[in-house]
């Protein structure tokens, strides 16, 4: 099980996966917007998306839980 956290404060611009999706290491899961830049959030390991804890448009702080992989 892996918990993917926000690398910095910003906004959730796009959620690219849904619960039940199988992902590989380095697959993009979420795209954040911070300081007018797109920041991809990638899977640190392969697994299945268990839960997405944010929605598009949500503001998040650094280290906010974004996605849980099982």
CHARMM internal coordinates of N, CA and C (Angstrom, degrees):
IC EDIT
DIST 1 N 1 CA 1.4556
DIST 1 CA 1 C 1.5281
ANGL 1 N 1 CA 1 C 108.65
DIST 1 C 2 N 1.3030
ANGL 1 CA 1 C 2 N 115.64
DIHE 1 N 1 CA 1 C 2 N 136.11
DIST 2 N 2 CA 1.4646
ANGL 1 C 2 N 2 CA 120.51
DIHE 1 CA 1 C 2 N 2 CA 179.25
DIST 2 CA 2 C 1.5246
ANGL 2 N 2 CA 2 C 108.84
DIHE 1 C 2 N 2 CA 2 C -130.18
DIST 2 C 3 N 1.3209
ANGL 2 CA 2 C 3 N 115.35
DIHE 2 N 2 CA 2 C 3 N 141.11
DIST 3 N 3 CA 1.4532
ANGL 2 C 3 N 3 CA 121.48
DIHE 2 CA 2 C 3 N 3 CA 174.69
DIST 3 CA 3 C 1.5204
ANGL 3 N 3 CA 3 C 107.42
DIHE 2 C 3 N 3 CA 3 C -109.96
DIST 3 C 4 N 1.3303
ANGL 3 CA 3 C 4 N 116.27
DIHE 3 N 3 CA 3 C 4 N 123.89
DIST 4 N 4 CA 1.4556
ANGL 3 C 4 N 4 CA 120.89
DIHE 3 CA 3 C 4 N 4 CA -179.47
DIST 4 CA 4 C 1.5274
ANGL 4 N 4 CA 4 C 107.61
DIHE 3 C 4 N 4 CA 4 C -99.65
DIST 4 C 5 N 1.3329
ANGL 4 CA 4 C 5 N 115.06
DIHE 4 N 4 CA 4 C 5 N 124.69
DIST 5 N 5 CA 1.4619
ANGL 4 C 5 N 5 CA 121.98
DIHE 4 CA 4 C 5 N 5 CA -176.55
DIST 5 CA 5 C 1.5225
ANGL 5 N 5 CA 5 C 110.85
DIHE 4 C 5 N 5 CA 5 C -108.62
DIST 5 C 6 N 1.3241
ANGL 5 CA 5 C 6 N 115.66
DIHE 5 N 5 CA 5 C 6 N 155.20
DIST 6 N 6 CA 1.4694
ANGL 5 C 6 N 6 CA 120.56
DIHE 5 CA 5 C 6 N 6 CA 176.46
DIST 6 CA 6 C 1.5223
ANGL 6 N 6 CA 6 C 109.16
DIHE 5 C 6 N 6 CA 6 C -65.45
DIST 6 C 7 N 1.3371
ANGL 6 CA 6 C 7 N 117.81
DIHE 6 N 6 CA 6 C 7 N 130.78
DIST 7 N 7 CA 1.4611
ANGL 6 C 7 N 7 CA 120.32
DIHE 6 CA 6 C 7 N 7 CA -179.49
DIST 7 CA 7 C 1.5303
ANGL 7 N 7 CA 7 C 113.04
DIHE 6 C 7 N 7 CA 7 C -74.19
DIST 7 C 8 N 1.3282
ANGL 7 CA 7 C 8 N 116.93
DIHE 7 N 7 CA 7 C 8 N -19.51
DIST 8 N 8 CA 1.4679
ANGL 7 C 8 N 8 CA 121.93
DIHE 7 CA 7 C 8 N 8 CA -179.80
DIST 8 CA 8 C 1.5224
ANGL 8 N 8 CA 8 C 108.45
DIHE 7 C 8 N 8 CA 8 C -161.99
DIST 8 C 9 N 1.3068
ANGL 8 CA 8 C 9 N 116.19
DIHE 8 N 8 CA 8 C 9 N 171.57
DIST 9 N 9 CA 1.4614
ANGL 8 C 9 N 9 CA 120.92
DIHE 8 CA 8 C 9 N 9 CA 175.36
DIST 9 CA 9 C 1.5187
ANGL 9 N 9 CA 9 C 109.33
DIHE 8 C 9 N 9 CA 9 C -72.34
DIST 9 C 10 N 1.3182
ANGL 9 CA 9 C 10 N 116.20
DIHE 9 N 9 CA 9 C 10 N 145.33
DIST 10 N 10 CA 1.4610
ANGL 9 C 10 N 10 CA 120.97
DIHE 9 CA 9 C 10 N 10 CA 178.61
DIST 10 CA 10 C 1.5147
ANGL 10 N 10 CA 10 C 110.07
DIHE 9 C 10 N 10 CA 10 C 171.34
DIST 10 C 11 N 1.3221
ANGL 10 CA 10 C 11 N 115.71
DIHE 10 N 10 CA 10 C 11 N -156.99
DIST 11 N 11 CA 1.4614
ANGL 10 C 11 N 11 CA 122.53
DIHE 10 CA 10 C 11 N 11 CA 178.81
DIST 11 CA 11 C 1.5207
ANGL 11 N 11 CA 11 C 109.65
DIHE 10 C 11 N 11 CA 11 C -121.62
DIST 11 C 12 N 1.3281
ANGL 11 CA 11 C 12 N 115.71
DIHE 11 N 11 CA 11 C 12 N 146.65
DIST 12 N 12 CA 1.4619
ANGL 11 C 12 N 12 CA 120.44
DIHE 11 CA 11 C 12 N 12 CA 174.88
DIST 12 CA 12 C 1.5165
ANGL 12 N 12 CA 12 C 106.59
DIHE 11 C 12 N 12 CA 12 C -78.12
DIST 12 C 13 N 1.3198
ANGL 12 CA 12 C 13 N 116.25
DIHE 12 N 12 CA 12 C 13 N 115.40
DIST 13 N 13 CA 1.4519
ANGL 12 C 13 N 13 CA 120.89
DIHE 12 CA 12 C 13 N 13 CA -177.44
DIST 13 CA 13 C 1.5263
ANGL 13 N 13 CA 13 C 110.57
DIHE 12 C 13 N 13 CA 13 C -90.88
DIST 13 C 14 N 1.3396
ANGL 13 CA 13 C 14 N 116.87
DIHE 13 N 13 CA 13 C 14 N -44.81
DIST 14 N 14 CA 1.4560
ANGL 13 C 14 N 14 CA 120.16
DIHE 13 CA 13 C 14 N 14 CA -177.13
DIST 14 CA 14 C 1.5223
ANGL 14 N 14 CA 14 C 110.09
DIHE 13 C 14 N 14 CA 14 C -149.39
DIST 14 C 15 N 1.3352
ANGL 14 CA 14 C 15 N 116.54
DIHE 14 N 14 CA 14 C 15 N 133.94
DIST 15 N 15 CA 1.4640
ANGL 14 C 15 N 15 CA 122.69
DIHE 14 CA 14 C 15 N 15 CA 173.52
DIST 15 CA 15 C 1.5300
ANGL 15 N 15 CA 15 C 105.80
DIHE 14 C 15 N 15 CA 15 C -101.95
DIST 15 C 16 N 1.3286
ANGL 15 CA 15 C 16 N 116.21
DIHE 15 N 15 CA 15 C 16 N 120.26
DIST 16 N 16 CA 1.4622
ANGL 15 C 16 N 16 CA 121.47
DIHE 15 CA 15 C 16 N 16 CA -172.46
DIST 16 CA 16 C 1.5225
ANGL 16 N 16 CA 16 C 114.37
DIHE 15 C 16 N 16 CA 16 C -97.83
DIST 16 C 17 N 1.3330
ANGL 16 CA 16 C 17 N 117.65
DIHE 16 N 16 CA 16 C 17 N -7.03
DIST 17 N 17 CA 1.4596
ANGL 16 C 17 N 17 CA 121.69
DIHE 16 CA 16 C 17 N 17 CA -177.32
DIST 17 CA 17 C 1.5238
ANGL 17 N 17 CA 17 C 109.57
DIHE 16 C 17 N 17 CA 17 C -129.66
DIST 17 C 18 N 1.3362
ANGL 17 CA 17 C 18 N 114.76
DIHE 17 N 17 CA 17 C 18 N 168.86
DIST 18 N 18 CA 1.4624
ANGL 17 C 18 N 18 CA 120.46
DIHE 17 CA 17 C 18 N 18 CA 175.10
DIST 18 CA 18 C 1.5258
ANGL 18 N 18 CA 18 C 108.47
DIHE 17 C 18 N 18 CA 18 C -136.39
DIST 18 C 19 N 1.3330
ANGL 18 CA 18 C 19 N 117.76
DIHE 18 N 18 CA 18 C 19 N 160.41
DIST 19 N 19 CA 1.4725
ANGL 18 C 19 N 19 CA 119.51
DIHE 18 CA 18 C 19 N 19 CA 179.23
DIST 19 CA 19 C 1.5264
ANGL 19 N 19 CA 19 C 111.05
DIHE 18 C 19 N 19 CA 19 C -54.23
DIST 19 C 20 N 1.3152
ANGL 19 CA 19 C 20 N 115.05
DIHE 19 N 19 CA 19 C 20 N 136.64
DIST 20 N 20 CA 1.4550
ANGL 19 C 20 N 20 CA 121.66
DIHE 19 CA 19 C 20 N 20 CA -179.70
DIST 20 CA 20 C 1.5202
ANGL 20 N 20 CA 20 C 113.77
DIHE 19 C 20 N 20 CA 20 C 96.78
DIST 20 C 21 N 1.3356
ANGL 20 CA 20 C 21 N 117.86
DIHE 20 N 20 CA 20 C 21 N -14.82
DIST 21 N 21 CA 1.4644
ANGL 20 C 21 N 21 CA 120.93
DIHE 20 CA 20 C 21 N 21 CA 177.70
DIST 21 CA 21 C 1.5297
ANGL 21 N 21 CA 21 C 110.12
DIHE 20 C 21 N 21 CA 21 C -67.92
DIST 21 C 22 N 1.3212
ANGL 21 CA 21 C 22 N 116.24
DIHE 21 N 21 CA 21 C 22 N 139.36
DIST 22 N 22 CA 1.4589
ANGL 21 C 22 N 22 CA 121.84
DIHE 21 CA 21 C 22 N 22 CA 173.06
DIST 22 CA 22 C 1.5210
ANGL 22 N 22 CA 22 C 107.83
DIHE 21 C 22 N 22 CA 22 C -91.81
DIST 22 C 23 N 1.3335
ANGL 22 CA 22 C 23 N 116.04
DIHE 22 N 22 CA 22 C 23 N 130.78
DIST 23 N 23 CA 1.4653
ANGL 22 C 23 N 23 CA 120.87
DIHE 22 CA 22 C 23 N 23 CA -179.12
DIST 23 CA 23 C 1.5271
ANGL 23 N 23 CA 23 C 109.61
DIHE 22 C 23 N 23 CA 23 C -125.79
DIST 23 C 24 N 1.3126
ANGL 23 CA 23 C 24 N 114.94
DIHE 23 N 23 CA 23 C 24 N 154.50
DIST 24 N 24 CA 1.4631
ANGL 23 C 24 N 24 CA 121.87
DIHE 23 CA 23 C 24 N 24 CA 176.74
DIST 24 CA 24 C 1.5225
ANGL 24 N 24 CA 24 C 108.91
DIHE 23 C 24 N 24 CA 24 C -105.75
DIST 24 C 25 N 1.3145
ANGL 24 CA 24 C 25 N 115.87
DIHE 24 N 24 CA 24 C 25 N 163.54
DIST 25 N 25 CA 1.4562
ANGL 24 C 25 N 25 CA 120.47
DIHE 24 CA 24 C 25 N 25 CA 175.98
DIST 25 CA 25 C 1.5308
ANGL 25 N 25 CA 25 C 109.62
DIHE 24 C 25 N 25 CA 25 C -54.07
DIST 25 C 26 N 1.3182
ANGL 25 CA 25 C 26 N 116.41
DIHE 25 N 25 CA 25 C 26 N 135.69
DIST 26 N 26 CA 1.4664
ANGL 25 C 26 N 26 CA 125.37
DIHE 25 CA 25 C 26 N 26 CA 178.70
DIST 26 CA 26 C 1.5281
ANGL 26 N 26 CA 26 C 114.54
DIHE 25 C 26 N 26 CA 26 C 75.28
DIST 26 C 27 N 1.3459
ANGL 26 CA 26 C 27 N 119.18
DIHE 26 N 26 CA 26 C 27 N 4.97
DIST 27 N 27 CA 1.4693
ANGL 26 C 27 N 27 CA 120.05
DIHE 26 CA 26 C 27 N 27 CA 172.28
DIST 27 CA 27 C 1.5244
ANGL 27 N 27 CA 27 C 108.82
DIHE 26 C 27 N 27 CA 27 C -68.47
DIST 27 C 28 N 1.3396
ANGL 27 CA 27 C 28 N 116.93
DIHE 27 N 27 CA 27 C 28 N 140.74
DIST 28 N 28 CA 1.4612
ANGL 27 C 28 N 28 CA 120.69
DIHE 27 CA 27 C 28 N 28 CA 176.26
DIST 28 CA 28 C 1.5238
ANGL 28 N 28 CA 28 C 109.88
DIHE 27 C 28 N 28 CA 28 C -73.97
DIST 28 C 29 N 1.3298
ANGL 28 CA 28 C 29 N 115.55
DIHE 28 N 28 CA 28 C 29 N 131.42
DIST 29 N 29 CA 1.4609
ANGL 28 C 29 N 29 CA 121.69
DIHE 28 CA 28 C 29 N 29 CA 179.83
DIST 29 CA 29 C 1.5196
ANGL 29 N 29 CA 29 C 111.46
DIHE 28 C 29 N 29 CA 29 C -106.29
DIST 29 C 30 N 1.3138
ANGL 29 CA 29 C 30 N 115.56
DIHE 29 N 29 CA 29 C 30 N -42.46
DIST 30 N 30 CA 1.4621
ANGL 29 C 30 N 30 CA 122.80
DIHE 29 CA 29 C 30 N 30 CA -174.81
DIST 30 CA 30 C 1.5199
ANGL 30 N 30 CA 30 C 108.06
DIHE 29 C 30 N 30 CA 30 C -143.11
DIST 30 C 31 N 1.3297
ANGL 30 CA 30 C 31 N 115.71
DIHE 30 N 30 CA 30 C 31 N 148.19
DIST 31 N 31 CA 1.4590
ANGL 30 C 31 N 31 CA 120.81
DIHE 30 CA 30 C 31 N 31 CA 171.04
DIST 31 CA 31 C 1.5235
ANGL 31 N 31 CA 31 C 106.62
DIHE 30 C 31 N 31 CA 31 C -115.09
DIST 31 C 32 N 1.3315
ANGL 31 CA 31 C 32 N 115.36
DIHE 31 N 31 CA 31 C 32 N 123.92
DIST 32 N 32 CA 1.4599
ANGL 31 C 32 N 32 CA 121.56
DIHE 31 CA 31 C 32 N 32 CA 177.15
DIST 32 CA 32 C 1.5273
ANGL 32 N 32 CA 32 C 108.73
DIHE 31 C 32 N 32 CA 32 C -101.58
DIST 32 C 33 N 1.3278
ANGL 32 CA 32 C 33 N 115.28
DIHE 32 N 32 CA 32 C 33 N 159.21
DIST 33 N 33 CA 1.4579
ANGL 32 C 33 N 33 CA 121.62
DIHE 32 CA 32 C 33 N 33 CA 172.70
DIST 33 CA 33 C 1.5149
ANGL 33 N 33 CA 33 C 106.30
DIHE 32 C 33 N 33 CA 33 C -119.50
DIST 33 C 34 N 1.3218
ANGL 33 CA 33 C 34 N 115.24
DIHE 33 N 33 CA 33 C 34 N 125.15
DIST 34 N 34 CA 1.4613
ANGL 33 C 34 N 34 CA 120.85
DIHE 33 CA 33 C 34 N 34 CA 178.45
DIST 34 CA 34 C 1.5229
ANGL 34 N 34 CA 34 C 107.84
DIHE 33 C 34 N 34 CA 34 C -145.44
DIST 34 C 35 N 1.3064
ANGL 34 CA 34 C 35 N 116.66
DIHE 34 N 34 CA 34 C 35 N 128.52
DIST 35 N 35 CA 1.4624
ANGL 34 C 35 N 35 CA 122.47
DIHE 34 CA 34 C 35 N 35 CA 179.81
DIST 35 CA 35 C 1.5273
ANGL 35 N 35 CA 35 C 111.54
DIHE 34 C 35 N 35 CA 35 C 52.97
DIST 35 C 36 N 1.3368
ANGL 35 CA 35 C 36 N 116.00
DIHE 35 N 35 CA 35 C 36 N 41.07
DIST 36 N 36 CA 1.4714
ANGL 35 C 36 N 36 CA 123.77
DIHE 35 CA 35 C 36 N 36 CA 178.49
DIST 36 CA 36 C 1.5241
ANGL 36 N 36 CA 36 C 113.06
DIHE 35 C 36 N 36 CA 36 C 63.88
DIST 36 C 37 N 1.3363
ANGL 36 CA 36 C 37 N 116.62
DIHE 36 N 36 CA 36 C 37 N 22.71
DIST 37 N 37 CA 1.4658
ANGL 36 C 37 N 37 CA 121.98
DIHE 36 CA 36 C 37 N 37 CA 176.80
DIST 37 CA 37 C 1.5216
ANGL 37 N 37 CA 37 C 108.72
DIHE 36 C 37 N 37 CA 37 C -120.74
DIST 37 C 38 N 1.3340
ANGL 37 CA 37 C 38 N 116.88
DIHE 37 N 37 CA 37 C 38 N 147.18
DIST 38 N 38 CA 1.4566
ANGL 37 C 38 N 38 CA 121.50
DIHE 37 CA 37 C 38 N 38 CA 173.59
DIST 38 CA 38 C 1.5248
ANGL 38 N 38 CA 38 C 108.29
DIHE 37 C 38 N 38 CA 38 C -87.46
DIST 38 C 39 N 1.3189
ANGL 38 CA 38 C 39 N 116.17
DIHE 38 N 38 CA 38 C 39 N 128.37
DIST 39 N 39 CA 1.4600
ANGL 38 C 39 N 39 CA 122.49
DIHE 38 CA 38 C 39 N 39 CA -179.44
DIST 39 CA 39 C 1.5330
ANGL 39 N 39 CA 39 C 108.05
DIHE 38 C 39 N 39 CA 39 C -117.24
DIST 39 C 40 N 1.3461
ANGL 39 CA 39 C 40 N 119.16
DIHE 39 N 39 CA 39 C 40 N 109.86
DIST 40 N 40 CA 1.4624
ANGL 39 C 40 N 40 CA 119.54
DIHE 39 CA 39 C 40 N 40 CA 177.39
DIST 40 CA 40 C 1.5335
ANGL 40 N 40 CA 40 C 110.46
DIHE 39 C 40 N 40 CA 40 C -75.30
DIST 40 C 41 N 1.3190
ANGL 40 CA 40 C 41 N 115.37
DIHE 40 N 40 CA 40 C 41 N 139.54
DIST 41 N 41 CA 1.4659
ANGL 40 C 41 N 41 CA 121.42
DIHE 40 CA 40 C 41 N 41 CA 174.17
DIST 41 CA 41 C 1.5274
ANGL 41 N 41 CA 41 C 105.71
DIHE 40 C 41 N 41 CA 41 C -111.00
DIST 41 C 42 N 1.3374
ANGL 41 CA 41 C 42 N 116.46
DIHE 41 N 41 CA 41 C 42 N 120.33
DIST 42 N 42 CA 1.4641
ANGL 41 C 42 N 42 CA 121.42
DIHE 41 CA 41 C 42 N 42 CA -172.81
DIST 42 CA 42 C 1.5211
ANGL 42 N 42 CA 42 C 111.43
DIHE 41 C 42 N 42 CA 42 C -112.97
DIST 42 C 43 N 1.3271
ANGL 42 CA 42 C 43 N 114.86
DIHE 42 N 42 CA 42 C 43 N 160.08
DIST 43 N 43 CA 1.4626
ANGL 42 C 43 N 43 CA 121.48
DIHE 42 CA 42 C 43 N 43 CA 177.92
DIST 43 CA 43 C 1.5306
ANGL 43 N 43 CA 43 C 109.56
DIHE 42 C 43 N 43 CA 43 C -73.22
DIST 43 C 44 N 1.3379
ANGL 43 CA 43 C 44 N 117.76
DIHE 43 N 43 CA 43 C 44 N 128.80
DIST 44 N 44 CA 1.4642
ANGL 43 C 44 N 44 CA 120.17
DIHE 43 CA 43 C 44 N 44 CA 178.47
DIST 44 CA 44 C 1.5281
ANGL 44 N 44 CA 44 C 112.38
DIHE 43 C 44 N 44 CA 44 C -75.19
DIST 44 C 45 N 1.3207
ANGL 44 CA 44 C 45 N 115.93
DIHE 44 N 44 CA 44 C 45 N -15.41
DIST 45 N 45 CA 1.4705
ANGL 44 C 45 N 45 CA 122.33
DIHE 44 CA 44 C 45 N 45 CA -179.84
DIST 45 CA 45 C 1.5156
ANGL 45 N 45 CA 45 C 107.46
DIHE 44 C 45 N 45 CA 45 C -158.46
DIST 45 C 46 N 1.3268
ANGL 45 CA 45 C 46 N 116.46
DIHE 45 N 45 CA 45 C 46 N 166.83
DIST 46 N 46 CA 1.4556
ANGL 45 C 46 N 46 CA 120.41
DIHE 45 CA 45 C 46 N 46 CA 176.54
DIST 46 CA 46 C 1.5239
ANGL 46 N 46 CA 46 C 110.85
DIHE 45 C 46 N 46 CA 46 C -75.04
DIST 46 C 47 N 1.3176
ANGL 46 CA 46 C 47 N 115.63
DIHE 46 N 46 CA 46 C 47 N 157.54
DIST 47 N 47 CA 1.4600
ANGL 46 C 47 N 47 CA 120.31
DIHE 46 CA 46 C 47 N 47 CA 178.07
DIST 47 CA 47 C 1.5111
ANGL 47 N 47 CA 47 C 110.84
DIHE 46 C 47 N 47 CA 47 C 167.92
DIST 47 C 48 N 1.3241
ANGL 47 CA 47 C 48 N 114.86
DIHE 47 N 47 CA 47 C 48 N -165.82
DIST 48 N 48 CA 1.4556
ANGL 47 C 48 N 48 CA 122.51
DIHE 47 CA 47 C 48 N 48 CA 179.18
DIST 48 CA 48 C 1.5255
ANGL 48 N 48 CA 48 C 107.71
DIHE 47 C 48 N 48 CA 48 C -115.78
DIST 48 C 49 N 1.3214
ANGL 48 CA 48 C 49 N 116.30
DIHE 48 N 48 CA 48 C 49 N 134.12
DIST 49 N 49 CA 1.4632
ANGL 48 C 49 N 49 CA 120.48
DIHE 48 CA 48 C 49 N 49 CA 178.98
DIST 49 CA 49 C 1.5297
ANGL 49 N 49 CA 49 C 107.88
DIHE 48 C 49 N 49 CA 49 C -67.27
DIST 49 C 50 N 1.3368
ANGL 49 CA 49 C 50 N 115.43
DIHE 49 N 49 CA 49 C 50 N 118.31
DIST 50 N 50 CA 1.4536
ANGL 49 C 50 N 50 CA 120.28
DIHE 49 CA 49 C 50 N 50 CA 179.91
DIST 50 CA 50 C 1.5148
ANGL 50 N 50 CA 50 C 111.76
DIHE 49 C 50 N 50 CA 50 C -90.00
DIST 50 C 51 N 1.3279
ANGL 50 CA 50 C 51 N 116.19
DIHE 50 N 50 CA 50 C 51 N -51.59
DIST 51 N 51 CA 1.4611
ANGL 50 C 51 N 51 CA 120.49
DIHE 50 CA 50 C 51 N 51 CA -178.05
DIST 51 CA 51 C 1.5112
ANGL 51 N 51 CA 51 C 109.56
DIHE 50 C 51 N 51 CA 51 C -149.50
DIST 51 C 52 N 1.3280
ANGL 51 CA 51 C 52 N 115.19
DIHE 51 N 51 CA 51 C 52 N 141.30
DIST 52 N 52 CA 1.4634
ANGL 51 C 52 N 52 CA 122.03
DIHE 51 CA 51 C 52 N 52 CA 173.27
DIST 52 CA 52 C 1.5222
ANGL 52 N 52 CA 52 C 105.66
DIHE 51 C 52 N 52 CA 52 C -106.15
DIST 52 C 53 N 1.3133
ANGL 52 CA 52 C 53 N 116.38
DIHE 52 N 52 CA 52 C 53 N 123.11
DIST 53 N 53 CA 1.4636
ANGL 52 C 53 N 53 CA 121.78
DIHE 52 CA 52 C 53 N 53 CA -172.54
DIST 53 CA 53 C 1.5238
ANGL 53 N 53 CA 53 C 113.73
DIHE 52 C 53 N 53 CA 53 C -95.92
DIST 53 C 54 N 1.3331
ANGL 53 CA 53 C 54 N 117.84
DIHE 53 N 53 CA 53 C 54 N 0.58
DIST 54 N 54 CA 1.4706
ANGL 53 C 54 N 54 CA 122.00
DIHE 53 CA 53 C 54 N 54 CA -178.35
DIST 54 CA 54 C 1.5272
ANGL 54 N 54 CA 54 C 109.37
DIHE 53 C 54 N 54 CA 54 C -134.76
DIST 54 C 55 N 1.3131
ANGL 54 CA 54 C 55 N 115.53
DIHE 54 N 54 CA 54 C 55 N 166.23
DIST 55 N 55 CA 1.4564
ANGL 54 C 55 N 55 CA 122.07
DIHE 54 CA 54 C 55 N 55 CA 175.98
DIST 55 CA 55 C 1.5181
ANGL 55 N 55 CA 55 C 108.97
DIHE 54 C 55 N 55 CA 55 C -125.60
DIST 55 C 56 N 1.3283
ANGL 55 CA 55 C 56 N 115.68
DIHE 55 N 55 CA 55 C 56 N 159.84
DIST 56 N 56 CA 1.4575
ANGL 55 C 56 N 56 CA 119.91
DIHE 55 CA 55 C 56 N 56 CA 176.67
DIST 56 CA 56 C 1.5229
ANGL 56 N 56 CA 56 C 109.55
DIHE 55 C 56 N 56 CA 56 C -57.87
DIST 56 C 57 N 1.3298
ANGL 56 CA 56 C 57 N 115.71
DIHE 56 N 56 CA 56 C 57 N 134.52
DIST 57 N 57 CA 1.4529
ANGL 56 C 57 N 57 CA 121.56
DIHE 56 CA 56 C 57 N 57 CA -179.41
DIST 57 CA 57 C 1.5159
ANGL 57 N 57 CA 57 C 114.49
DIHE 56 C 57 N 57 CA 57 C 95.32
DIST 57 C 58 N 1.3416
ANGL 57 CA 57 C 58 N 117.69
DIHE 57 N 57 CA 57 C 58 N -13.46
DIST 58 N 58 CA 1.4633
ANGL 57 C 58 N 58 CA 120.60
DIHE 57 CA 57 C 58 N 58 CA -179.70
DIST 58 CA 58 C 1.5191
ANGL 58 N 58 CA 58 C 111.24
DIHE 57 C 58 N 58 CA 58 C -67.90
DIST 58 C 59 N 1.3337
ANGL 58 CA 58 C 59 N 117.37
DIHE 58 N 58 CA 58 C 59 N 135.36
DIST 59 N 59 CA 1.4700
ANGL 58 C 59 N 59 CA 119.80
DIHE 58 CA 58 C 59 N 59 CA 168.88
DIST 59 CA 59 C 1.5243
ANGL 59 N 59 CA 59 C 108.21
DIHE 58 C 59 N 59 CA 59 C -81.59
DIST 59 C 60 N 1.3212
ANGL 59 CA 59 C 60 N 117.21
DIHE 59 N 59 CA 59 C 60 N 140.02
DIST 60 N 60 CA 1.4668
ANGL 59 C 60 N 60 CA 120.83
DIHE 59 CA 59 C 60 N 60 CA 179.36
DIST 60 CA 60 C 1.5243
ANGL 60 N 60 CA 60 C 109.89
DIHE 59 C 60 N 60 CA 60 C -134.71
DIST 60 C 61 N 1.3088
ANGL 60 CA 60 C 61 N 115.08
DIHE 60 N 60 CA 60 C 61 N 152.55
DIST 61 N 61 CA 1.4642
ANGL 60 C 61 N 61 CA 122.50
DIHE 60 CA 60 C 61 N 61 CA 174.06
DIST 61 CA 61 C 1.5264
ANGL 61 N 61 CA 61 C 108.28
DIHE 60 C 61 N 61 CA 61 C -95.30
DIST 61 C 62 N 1.3072
ANGL 61 CA 61 C 62 N 117.59
DIHE 61 N 61 CA 61 C 62 N 162.54
DIST 62 N 62 CA 1.4587
ANGL 61 C 62 N 62 CA 122.24
DIHE 61 CA 61 C 62 N 62 CA 174.76
DIST 62 CA 62 C 1.5311
ANGL 62 N 62 CA 62 C 109.08
DIHE 61 C 62 N 62 CA 62 C -55.18
DIST 62 C 63 N 1.3159
ANGL 62 CA 62 C 63 N 116.59
DIHE 62 N 62 CA 62 C 63 N 140.75
DIST 63 N 63 CA 1.4680
ANGL 62 C 63 N 63 CA 124.69
DIHE 62 CA 62 C 63 N 63 CA 177.67
DIST 63 CA 63 C 1.5224
ANGL 63 N 63 CA 63 C 114.01
DIHE 62 C 63 N 63 CA 63 C 72.24
DIST 63 C 64 N 1.3377
ANGL 63 CA 63 C 64 N 118.38
DIHE 63 N 63 CA 63 C 64 N 14.36
DIST 64 N 64 CA 1.4586
ANGL 63 C 64 N 64 CA 121.44
DIHE 63 CA 63 C 64 N 64 CA 172.25
DIST 64 CA 64 C 1.5286
ANGL 64 N 64 CA 64 C 108.46
DIHE 63 C 64 N 64 CA 64 C -71.47
DIST 64 C 65 N 1.3310
ANGL 64 CA 64 C 65 N 117.39
DIHE 64 N 64 CA 64 C 65 N 137.11
DIST 65 N 65 CA 1.4562
ANGL 64 C 65 N 65 CA 121.84
DIHE 64 CA 64 C 65 N 65 CA 177.71
DIST 65 CA 65 C 1.5344
ANGL 65 N 65 CA 65 C 109.24
DIHE 64 C 65 N 65 CA 65 C -68.74
DIST 65 C 66 N 1.3426
ANGL 65 CA 65 C 66 N 116.22
DIHE 65 N 65 CA 65 C 66 N 122.58
DIST 66 N 66 CA 1.4627
ANGL 65 C 66 N 66 CA 121.49
DIHE 65 CA 65 C 66 N 66 CA -178.27
DIST 66 CA 66 C 1.5123
ANGL 66 N 66 CA 66 C 112.17
DIHE 65 C 66 N 66 CA 66 C -102.68
DIST 66 C 67 N 1.3397
ANGL 66 CA 66 C 67 N 116.19
DIHE 66 N 66 CA 66 C 67 N -51.78
DIST 67 N 67 CA 1.4672
ANGL 66 C 67 N 67 CA 121.66
DIHE 66 CA 66 C 67 N 67 CA -173.31
DIST 67 CA 67 C 1.5288
ANGL 67 N 67 CA 67 C 108.86
DIHE 66 C 67 N 67 CA 67 C -142.04
DIST 67 C 68 N 1.3280
ANGL 67 CA 67 C 68 N 115.51
DIHE 67 N 67 CA 67 C 68 N 143.47
DIST 68 N 68 CA 1.4627
ANGL 67 C 68 N 68 CA 121.48
DIHE 67 CA 67 C 68 N 68 CA 172.69
DIST 68 CA 68 C 1.5265
ANGL 68 N 68 CA 68 C 107.86
DIHE 67 C 68 N 68 CA 68 C -112.74
DIST 68 C 69 N 1.3271
ANGL 68 CA 68 C 69 N 116.22
DIHE 68 N 68 CA 68 C 69 N 128.05
DIST 69 N 69 CA 1.4743
ANGL 68 C 69 N 69 CA 122.37
DIHE 68 CA 68 C 69 N 69 CA 174.86
DIST 69 CA 69 C 1.5179
ANGL 69 N 69 CA 69 C 108.65
DIHE 68 C 69 N 69 CA 69 C -103.89
DIST 69 C 70 N 1.3275
ANGL 69 CA 69 C 70 N 115.81
DIHE 69 N 69 CA 69 C 70 N 142.97
DIST 70 N 70 CA 1.4673
ANGL 69 C 70 N 70 CA 119.91
DIHE 69 CA 69 C 70 N 70 CA 176.47
DIST 70 CA 70 C 1.5142
ANGL 70 N 70 CA 70 C 109.57
DIHE 69 C 70 N 70 CA 70 C -114.78
END
COOR INIT
IC SEED 1 N 1 CA 1 C
IC BUILD
